[in-house]
Amino acid sequence: MRRTRTPRALLSALLAGGALVAAGLLPATAADARPQTEKTPASDGVLNAMQRDFGLSEQQAVKRLAAEKQARTTEKRAQRAAGSAYAGSWFSPKTRKLTVAVADSERAAAVRATGATVNLVDRTAKQLDAVQKRIDALDAPSGVSSWRVDWKTNRVVVEVLSSHQADNDVKKFLARARKAGPVTVRTTDHAPSTLSAGTVGGDPYYTGNVRCSIGFSVQGGFVTAGHCGGAGQAVNGWDGSYIGDFQGSSFPGNDYAWVNVGSGWWTVPVVLGWGTVSDQLVRGSAEAPVGASICRSGSTSHWHCGTVLAKNETVNYSQGAVHEMTKTSVCAEGGDSGGSFISGDQAQGVTSGGWGDCSGGGETWYQPINEILNHYGLTLHTA
């Protein structure tokens, strides 16, 4: 592999919007980041980004990150306490509290004992998931944007493009969806699309004439979006040199893939901050709750932050539906596909698609990282 840049520039270039696939040492900005404690739960760069994107003071950002970290722990305990009555959970940035929906009043006390706020509901998460799976089995027309279990309303929400809500095929789909279980229909003006792009400059990886972004380093390679390439396709780095091949890829249905790494390239557990924030070390993959802050790194629009809006959403792209996605308020643009979503120092998922851009705003979905690791039997490379 050519070595025509300084070690730091080379390192940044090879990150390509995700965990580093590199020939070099850890970037000084990541290696020298201040220790993360309860009082300082993230680097200065992350805190600065949260102040910029959420309008927070540094103290407010610190408190929010600490509360989100506690919420991740509470969520696991609360789910065990709720057992089969568990019906979902969400984090409130305003109160910095985790709410857990429970479908059995007899389990409420045990859930409250974990520190969570309890919301009693009629249907369990398992029952609502079954409704969503019945809808997943339907053939959705292009006028249907997405559908998901909405834990706050204890129903399944189906989003329809406002310009297509009068279409006969949309009406027929909604009639069949309502027969599957409790459904609420909402309209949207934005159709989801994947975020790959043609070959342009920057710090990407390439498959043919498609540019995408690296997600997270795993032992032996990296994970990314499935729509970026099929199994067996060759992958080249920012300098055109060969990295490896797609070892597995799934799209639609899922939107994930993994690429092996060799030919002088190797992996380190870093997500590029693109100069907006310090490059971030990856220390695990604990799942952030709905309502938590989250940031995304990609080779086109670089580093942006937002909030987790929903989980387990089915997104109906023009190429077909993709299941079990997480929806966020983070913007993204073409070429960001496959890039990393991270909450604090915890890997969350790889960028799939969305609507809008980082000038006018938008929403983006990601495929959760733990699903990808489990499917392919991969091990996340952590610091």
Phi, psi and omega in degrees: 000137182295146179235074186256001179242168174294158180306319183290317179294319178299317181298316179296319182296319185285344177298324177047040173088009182207204178296142192292132167245100202220166167236094183163189181266167175300140179297143182300326182296327178277316183295328184263007181300144184295149182303141180266119179234183178298327180278330177232079188281004179201169179289166177302324182297316179295317179298320178296319180295321179292323176296320180291311188277334182250354181069035182260159167279168178299318180296321178294321179295318178299313181295322180294315179297320178296320179292322178293322177298317178294323180297324178298319179290316180298321182301317179296315180295318182294322179294321176295320181293324180285331180060225182292347180273358180299134183227025176108172181203159177205152182256138177254114177299330183291312181267346185058037180238152176260129175255135179240125177276133183228133183260018179213115184298334180290341179268352188299316183298318180295323179290318178299328181295341178279351182103001181271154170276139185254137173237113181282133183225176184268328188239142179279165176299322180297319179294318179291323177299323179295322176297315181297321180295325177294324177288324177303330183283349179279158177268105186276132175286167184294340179285352176263124185276311185191170172208150185201162169281126178255105186293329182292322179264350180063037180218174172262128180259127175249124179259131182239140176296129184301330181284351183239005187294341178268357180296140182298320181293328176292316179300318179296319178298315181295323178297318178289324179296319180296330177290340181285338182156193182292114185233137171244132181257130176234156180253153177218152178263003189237125176269135179287149174212156178287167190239032172280171183206162175291170184294120176221175180288169179131207182238071186254185154239157187235141166232105186063234180261018180255135175248133176223186183237146177289141179270272181227146174290137170235168178296112179098359181174211176214158177256155183200193182275143181290330182287355180280342180179155180261162180306132179095345180289142179282148180237131177245150182272190184302329184264007181087354181280153184288131176260307185175202182230155171296117180273336177199145181204140179221120176188135350284197189090302170235174172218069179214158181200166171219149185237133175281157186236132178198205176054041177090358176259149173212178190247149169220155187275071185224142171245131185287133177267355175057029180080346176286317174227171174296148173301137191256130173285143178258123185245356180172192182219039176295130188284129178281142180283164172303134182099346181283157175284151182206149180233157183229141177239130180210162189282350178260300186262359172068237192251123177216153183236161178191212186228146173288121184262323184196158178236164175054045179263139173267123184252127185260086175286168177296334179277348181137169183282145174238132188258163172059041179267158174250133184260138182225165176268011181280138178280162174201167181219170180306132183101345177280349181308138179089344183293170192270136166256129184221142177239112188065240176249018184253121177298138182243317182175182180247140184297131179252296182194190181171202174218158180087193178208182185269010170262314181257354180094172181167192178227153183221145175251149172228154175270124185301138185295321184294328175297319181294314180300315182294320183296317184264357182068037182264160177242122179297135177277114184241159180279000000 
